[in-house]
């Protein structure tokens, strides 16, 4: 799928301002739209006020996580996240994706089709052509499912200078197919003991001793084990989002399991193409994330280093999938990363 996506075009379209919203402190807000595969896709757009740089404002393409498509609203959710980036001097462009809110098309999920990534790549083309934007200074931020999209976009397109992913679904597809398998594989790779009830209890104890925001690579192997053994059911005992729960069956029926057809599963995993990544990546994950295990980010971090890529990983103790408790610390680090690799400060 990655190779197929690289062969197709993502022309985007001109951006249309649909609604002028109440402005932010130092930026203007709009509901905008663009075209993707013939579908009208809505997006939230913020534009800094003030003297526009000669080359245009730097841009952050913002990829939201799973929200039930029929409940999604362009101006709701992620309000603080968008505001923080917008106040930091960036254009923010947050695509709704097809089938979400008022956007046309069918919301078919992200793991079994490339459609949401296609929408983001067409949005990327659209915002790069926007008169206020600097097409050479574009970063991408993604949360959860949006992290999956961000990683894929950055191995398909060369137009993203840096990416930041929070709580991302960023494991290779065979490991996404079997989430517990990802943890066992990761722990085995660092020589940690097999996952047992005792090992999980010890890892939880070690996790509790971590400093908030401890950065991987500065801790002991136990730090990795703690991050990788915090597998848990989704928050509040609810089922995983339908797009995460149901995609396996259709792909297995068509292509076989990862054991039966490893070449196919490798071909759709962005993790196998990290040598072609368009820029540095910064990863953030709560060790106690109950929706997406921190193992996903730890695995990707190791793969990025093995591929010779620039990467950072921050782990947060006693926090949520949204990194609520360390929100401002994580946002500050995210902006500093974008300032370094996108804005050029």
KETI-261876 format. One record per residue: x, y, z of N, C-alpha, C, O in turn; residue in one letter. Coordinates in steps of 0.1 Angstrom, whole numbers, plus 5000, padded with zeros to 4 digits. Layout:
! residues N
XYZXYZXYZXYZa/...
***
This chain:
! residues 345
500849885000500050005000500950135000500550224994x/502050125007502950245008503450274994503350394989x/503850174986504350194973503250244964503550334955x/502050194965500950234957500650384960500350464951x/500650424973500350554976501450654971501050764967x/502650614970503650694965503550724950503950824945x/502850634943502750644928501550734924501550774913x/500650764933499550844930499750994933500751024940x/498951074927499051224930498151274941497051214943x/498551374947497751444957497651594954498351674960x/496751624945496751764940496151864949496351984949x/495251814959494551904967493651994959493151954949x/493452124963492652214956492852354963493652364973x/492252454957492252584964491452564977490552494977x/491852644987491152635000490052744999490252854995x/488852705003487652795004487352825018487252735027x/487252945022486752985035485252975036484553045029x/484752885044483352865045482752955056481653005054x/483352965067482853045078483953115086485053055088x/483753245089484653315097484253295112483153325116x/485153245120484853215134485353325143486153415139x/485053315156485553415165487053395166487553285167x/487853505165489253495165489853455178489253465189x/491153405178491853375190492653495194492453605189x/493453475204494153595210495053665200494953795199x/495753595191496653665182496553595168497453595160x/495353535165495153465153493753465149492853475157x/493453445136492153435131491753285129492653205126x/490453255130489953125129488853115118488053205117x/488953005111487952985100487552835099488352745103x/486352805094486052675089486352685074485752775067x/487252605069487652605055487252475048486752375055x/487452465035487252335028488252325017488752415012x/488352195013489252165001488752034995487751975001x/489251994984488851874977489851754979491051784978x/489351634981490151514982489351404975488351364980x/489951344965489251244957487851284953486951204953x/487651404950486351454946485351494958484251544955x/485751464970484951494982485351624987486451664988x/484351694991484551824998484851795013483951745020x/486051825017486451805031486551935038487252025034x/485951935050486052055058487252045067487751935070x/487652165072488852175080488752295089488152395085x/489452285100489652405109490952475104491952405103x/490952605102492052675098492352795107491452875109x/493552805112493952925120495052995112495952925107x/495053125113496153205106496553315115495753395120x/497853325118498453425127498053565122498053595110x/497853655131497753795128499153865129499953815136x/499353975123500554045124501254055110500654025100x/502554085110503254105098503653965093504453895099x/503153935081503453805075504853795071505353885064x/505553685074506953675069506953675054505953635048x/508053715048508153725034507853595027507153595017x/508253485033507953355027506653295031506253195025x/505953355040504653305045504853245059505953225064x/503753215065503753165079504053015078503652945069x/504852965088505052815090503652755093502752815098x/503552625090502352555090502452425099503452355098x/501452395106501252265113500052195108498952245110x/500152085101499052005097498651915108499551845113x/497451925113497051875126496151755123495051775117x/496551635127495751515124495151455137495751405146x/493851475138493051435150492951285152493051215142x/492751235164492551095167491051055164490251135159x/490750935169489450875166488350955173488450965186x/487450995166486151055171485050995163485150985151x/483950935169482950885161482550975150482151095153x/482650945137482351035126481051115127481051235123x/480051055132478751125132478651215144477751295145x/479651215153479651305164480751415162480751515170x/481551405152482651495150482051635145481151645137x/482651735151482351875147483651955145484551935153x/483752025134484952095130485552185141486752185143x/484652245149485152345159485252285173485652365182x/484952165174485052095187486252005189486851975178x/486551965201487751875204489051945200489152025191x/490051905208491451955205491552105205492452165199x/490652175212490652325212491952375218492552465212x/492352325229493552375236494852345228495752435227x/494852235221495952195213496152295201497252345199x/495052315194495152405183495552545187496352615181x/494952585198495152725203496652745207497252845204x/497252645213498652655217499552665204500452755204x/499352585194500152595182499852735175500752795170x/498552775174498252895167498853015174499353105167x/498853015187499453135195500953135194501553235197x/501553025189502953015188503453055174504653035171x/502553115166502953165153502853075141503553095131x/502052975142501852875131500452885125499452905132x/500352875112499052835106498752695111499652605110x/497552665115497152525119496052485109495052565107x/496152365103495152315094494752175098495552085097x/493552165103493052035109491951985100490852025101x/492251885092491251825084490251745092490651675102x/489051745088488051665094488151515090487751425098x/488651485078488651355071487251335065486251385070x/487251255055486051225048485051145057485451065066x/483751185056482751115064482551165078481751125085x/483451265082483351325095482651455095482951545086x/481651475104480951595104480251625091479451535086x/480451735085479851775072480651735060480251755049x/481851675062482651635050482051525042481451425048x/482151535029481651425020482451305021483551295026x/481851195015482551065015482250975026481451015035x/482750855026482450755036483550745046484750735042x/483250745058484250725069484550575070483950505078x/485550535063485850385062486950345072487250225072x/487350435080488450395089489850425084489950465072x/490850405092492250435088493150315086494150325079x/492850205093493750095093493649995081494549925078x/492449995075492249905064492149975051492149905040x/492150105050492150185038493150305040493350345051x/493650355029494450475030493750605029494350715028x/492350595030491550715026491850835035491950955030x/491950825048492150935056493550995054493751115054x/494550915051495850965048495851035034496451135033x/495050985025494851055012494251195015494651295009x/493251205024492651335027493651425033493651545030x/494551375041495551465048496551505037497051625038x/496951415028497951455018497451555008498151645004x/496151545005495451644997495351775004495551884999x/495051765017495051885026496451955027496552075027x/497451865027498851915027499151995015499652105015x/498751945003498952014991498152144990498652254986x/496952144996496052264996496652375005496652485001x/497152335017497652435026498952495021499352605023x/499752405014501052455009500852554998501652644995x/499652544991499352644980498652764985498352864978x/498252764998497552875004498453005005499552995008x/497853115001498653235000499453285012500453335011x/498853255024499453295037500553195042501253235051x/500653085036501552975041502852975034502953015022x/503852935041505152905035505252755031505252675040x/505252725019505152585015506352505018506352375018x/507452565022508652495025508852475040509752405045x/507852525048507952515063506652455068505852525073x/506552325067505352255071505752135080506552055077x/505152135092505252025101503951955102502851995097x/503951835109502651755110502651705125503551655130x/501451725131501151675144500051575144499051595136x/500151465151499051365151498951305165499851285172x/497651275168497351205181496651075178495751065170x/497150965185496450835184496350795169497350765163x/495150775164494950745150495650845141496150805131x/495550975145496251075138497751055137498451105128x/498350995147499750955147500050855136501050865129x/499150755135499250655124499250725110500050695102x/498350825109498350905096499550985094500150985083x/500051045105501251125104502451045099503251085090x/502650935105503850845101503750805087504750805079x/502550765082502350725069502550835059503250825049x/502050955063502151075054503651105052504051145041x/504451085063505851125062506751025055507851065051x/506250905052507050815043506450815029507150755020x/505350885027504850895013505251025007505551024995x/505151135015505451265009506751325015507051295027x/507451395007508651455011508451605016509451675018x/507251645017506951785020506751815035506451935038x/506951725044506751745058508151745064508851655064x/508451865070509851875075510051815089511151775092x/508951795097509151725110507751685114506751745111x/507751585123506451535128506551515143507551485149x/505351545150505251515164504051425166502951455161x/504151325174503051225176502851205190503751175198x/501651215195501251185208500351055209499351045202x/500750965217499950845219499650775206498450725205x/500550765197500350725184500150575182500750495189x/499250535173499050395169500150385158499850395146x/501350355162502450365152503250235151504350235146x/502750125156503449995155503249935141502349975134x/504149845137504049785124502749705124502249655134x/502149685112500849615111500849475118499849445124x/501849395116501749265123501649275138500949195145x/502249385144502049405158500749465162500149435172x/500249555153498849605155497849495154496849495161x/498149395146497249275145497149205158496149155162x/498249205165498249135178498949225188500249215190x/498249305195498849415204499649355215500749405218x/499249245221500149175231501449125225502449135232x/501349085212502549045206503549155204504749125205x/503149275203504049395202504849405215506049435215x/504149385226504849405239505849295241506949315245x/505449165238506349055240507549065232508649045236x/507349115219508449125210509449235215510649215214x/508849345219509749455224510549425236511749455237x/509849355245510549315258511649215255512749215260x/511349115246512349025242513549085236514749045238x/513349195228514449265221515449325230516549345226x/514949365242515849435251516349335262517049385272x/516049205261516449115270515749115284516249055293x/514549175284513749175296513049045298512948965288x/512649005310511948875312510648875304510048975301x/510148755302508848745296507748805304507948825317x/506648845298505648915305504848815314504248725308x/504948835326504148755336503448855345503648975345x/502548795354501848885363502848945373502749065376x/503948875377504948925385505749035378505949145384x/506149015366506849105358506049235356506549345357x/504749225353503949335351503849425364503849545364x/503749355376503649425388504949495391504949615395x/506049435388507349495390507549615381508049715385x/507049595368507149705359506349825363506749945361x/505149795368504249905373504849975384504750105385x/505549905393506249975404507350055399507550175404x/508150005389509150085383508650215376509150325377x/507550195370506850305362506550415372506650535369x/506050375384505650475394506750555399506550665404x/508050505397509150575402509750675392510650745395x/509250665380509850755369509450895372508450935377x/510350985368510051125368509151165356509351105345x/508151245359507251285348508051335336508951425337x/507751285324508451335312509851275310510651325303x/510151165318511451105316511651065301510751005295x/512851085296513051065282513750935280514750895287x/513250855271513850725268515350745264515650835257x/516150655268517550655265518350705277519550695277x/517650775286518350825298518050735310518550755321x/517150645309516750555320517350415318518150395309x/517050325327517550195327516750105318515650145314x/517149975315516249885308514949865315513949845308x/514849885328513649865335512649975330511449955330x/513150095326512250195321511550145309510350165307x/512250085300511650035288510649925292509549925286x/511049835301510049725304508849785310507749735307x/508949895318507749955324506850005313505649985313x/507450075303506650125292505950015284504850035279x/506649905283506149805274505149705280504449635273x/505049705293504249605299502949665304502149605311x/502649795301501449865306500349835296499549925294x/500249715291499049685283497849675292497849625302x/496749735287495549745295494349755286494549795274x/493149725291491949745282491749895280492249975288x/490949935270490750075267490150145280489450075288x/490250275280489850355292488350335295487550315286x/488050335308486750325313486050185309484850175310x/486850095305486249965302485449955289484749855287x/485650055281484850065268485649985258486849955259x/484949945247485649875236486449975228486350095229x/487449915221488349995213487450055202486350005198x/487850175196487150225185486850125174487750045171x/485750135168485350035157486450025146486749915141x/487050135143488050135132489250055137490050005128x/489550045150490649965154490249825157491149735155x/489049805160488549665164488249575152488549455153x/487749635141487149555131487949545118487649465109x/489049615117489749615104490449485101490749455089x/490849415111491649295109490949185100491549135091x/489649165103488949055096488949075081489148975074x/488649195077488549215062489949195055489949135044x/490949245061492349225055492749075055493349035045x/492449005066492848865067492048785056492648695050x/490748815055489948745045490448765031490448675023x/490948885028491448915015492948875012493248825002x/493748895022495248885020495848775029497048735027x/495148715038495748615047496348685060496448815060x/496648615070497248665082498648705080499248675070x/499248775090500648815089501548695087502648705080x/501248585093502048465092501848405078502848345072x/500648415072500448355059500948445047501348395037x/500948575049501348665039502148785044501648895044x/503348755049504148855056504448975046504649085051x/504648945034505049045024503949155023504249275022x/502649115023501649215022501649295034501549425033x/501649235046501549315059502749415060502649515065x/503949365055505049455055504849575046505349685048x/504249545034504049655024503049765029503149875023x/502249735039501349845043501749905056501049995061x/502949865061503449925074504450035071505450005064x/504150155075505050265073506450235080507450285076x/506450155090507650125098508750055089509950065093x/508349995078509349935069509950035060510849995052x/509550165060510050265051510650385058510650495053x/511150365070511550475078512850535073513150655076x/513550465065514750525058514350645049515150725046x/513150645044512650745035511850855042511250935036x/511850855055511050945063511451095059512651115057x/510551185058510751315053511451405063511951515060x/511451375076512051455086512151395100511651285102x/512651465110512751415123511351395129510351455125x/511251305140510051285146510251285161511251245167x/509251355168509251355183508051275188506951295183x/508251185197507151095202506851125217507751145224x/505551125220505151145234504151035237503251005229x/504350975249503350865253503350855268504350865275x/502150835273501950805287502250655290501650575283x/503050625299503350485303502050415307501850305305x/501150495313499850445318498750465308497550465312x/499050485295498050495285497250365284497750265282x/495850385286495050265286494350245273493550155271x/494650325263494050305250495050245239494750155232x/496250305239497350265230498550235239499050325245x/499050115239500250085248501450165244501750195232x/502150215254503450285251504450205243505350265237x/504250075243505149995235505250035221506250025214x/504150085216504050135202505150235199505850235189x/505150335208506150445206507550405208508450455202x/507750315218509050265221509650195210510750205206x/508850105204509250025192509650115181510650105174x/508750215178509050305167510350385169511150405160x/510550435182511750505185512950425182513950475176x/512950295186514150205184514350185169515450185164x/513250175161513250155147513850285140514650275130x/513450395145513950525139515450535141516150575132x/515950505153517350515155518150415147519150445142x/517550295146518150195138518250235123519250195116x/517350315119517250355105518150485103518150545092x/518750535114519550645113518850775112519350885107x/517650775118516750895117516850975130517150915141x/516651105130516551185142515251165149514151185143x/515251135162514051105169514151135184515251125189x/513051175190513051195204511851125210510751115203x/511951075222510751005228510651055243511651045250x/509451105246509251135260508151045266507051025259x/508350985277507450905284506950975297507651045303x/505650965299504951035310504350935320503550855316x/504650955332504050865343502750915347502451035347x/501850815351500550855357499750955348499351055353x/499650925336498951015327498050945317498050815317x/497251015309496250955301496650945287497750985283x/495850885278496050885264496251025258496951035248x/495551115264495651255259496751335265496951455262x/497551275275498551345282498051465289498651575288x/496951455296496351565302497151625313497351745314x/497751535322498451585334499751665330500151755338x/500351625319501551685315501351765302502351785294x/500151815300499751875287500751995284501251995273x/500952085293501752205289503152175287503852235279x/503752075295505052035293505251965279506151995271x/504251885275504351815262504151915251504751905240x/503252015253503052115242504252195241504652235229x/504852235252506052315251507152245243507852305234x/507352115246508352035239507952025224508852025216x/506752005221506251995207506552125200507052115188x/506252235205506452365199507952395197508452435186x/508752355207510252375206510752295195511652335187x/510252165193510652075182510352135169511152145160x/509052185167508652245155509452375152509752405141x/509652455162510452575160511852545155512452615147x/512452435160513852395156513852345142514752375134x/512852255138512952185126512052235115512252205103x/511052315118510152365108510252515107510552575096x/510052595118510052735118511452785115511652885108x/512452715121513852765119514352855129515352925127x/513652865141514052955151515352905158515852965168x/
***
